Amino acid sequence: MDSSSLVPIWRFIWVLLLQVLVFNGIELFGAAQPMILVLFLFSYPTDSNYSLSIFLSFLLGLVVDSFTDTLALNTLGMTVAAYFRPHFLRLAYGISVEYHNDSKLYGSLGQHSYFLFLLLSLHHLIFFTAETFDLSRAFVILKQLAVHLPLSFLVGWLLIQLFSLQKR
């Protein structure tokens, strides 16, 4: 096992620890809590195994759900987001992302932000729809999205900028 295969494992552990130990204790105005689990999908190498990314996302969601008592809502959101990740990659970075032989995402700040926004939007939409479990209460789902999505995006974007390995 070389060091490049350990990188997703370390990212898994760091995202798990950040979410469980730091961000589960933060509440903005008593309502909003940043959910940064999709940072694992954002930073997952593009040339790695697709099935493994879905399994690791499922496992990450399951472990966080066991700590936060959210009834497998993160598990569902992360698994669906991992499934749609290749489509979001092509949408944000274009078709050329399939031709990179390395695991780094090359793109502008806008492309990175758009990719993060797509992942967060899908995760949050699945999470709050499953939590409400009643589409007649769509206004409640949209309200939850409007409260949680900007905070999660801001925190996730700041963490990406803080821990970015690209030289600027």
Beta strands, then each sheet from edge to edge (+ up, - down):
end
